[in-house]
Amino acid sequence: MGRSLEELLRSIPLSSRRGGTPWEPPQHVLQNWKQSRKDNTLAASIEPILTPKDDRLKWYNPAMGNECLPEKLRKRHNDWFWLISWVPRGWTAKCGKRWPMPPKLLLGDSGWTGADQVEQGHHTVEWLDKYGKVLPIPKAGHWLLSAAMYNGWFPIPMVAITWSNGDYYSLGLARWDNVDNYYDLFRVRAHGRRGRFFMYATGLFLAASVFTAIGTAYYLFG
């Protein structure tokens, strides 16, 4: 074809087939592809395929893998509870054609616009005006409920709130990382007294639910 992948990425608008939201592959994905070609290997997660019928770039991605992560994040989940902190981040990282970005806003509003570009320097004013409302960390006094639309239609939700004093809490089955462009599964983040309270409450609720389910199963079938 005579054109490199990078040239294709810059010239062909990337979009999810159903959602229609543009997605810009992060630099570490391009670097991974270049290295794979240099080593004479082909990473399945980032192999471009163009068909005569649909002249748009498609991506194949593994079920789980480090290809979605920059080098600095290819380590264990040290942000998780210590008993499960051994889990590699690559196991919960998702990207590619099945995971269109950004997520869909369901309720609320994160409050970010192009006027806040100084605080969000890794995004342009135009980008923030269009997609700032779904950023995973809302501005003070804002909250949102968003969803990663798996395969363009199946919602995987995340809720986040930032109180007026700066306390923050988020819980997501799929949390969008707007800097490195990937989804992090089973992500809980908290900052401040209120945020930690909700984080601990979430943990207690989940633990109680598990024990209740085990007790119910034992009572019914034991």
Summary of the structure (lengths in Angstrom):
residues: 222
radius of gyration: 19.6
end to end distance: 64.4
largest distance: 66.9
contacts: 623
relative contact order: 0.11
helix: 35%
strand: 23%
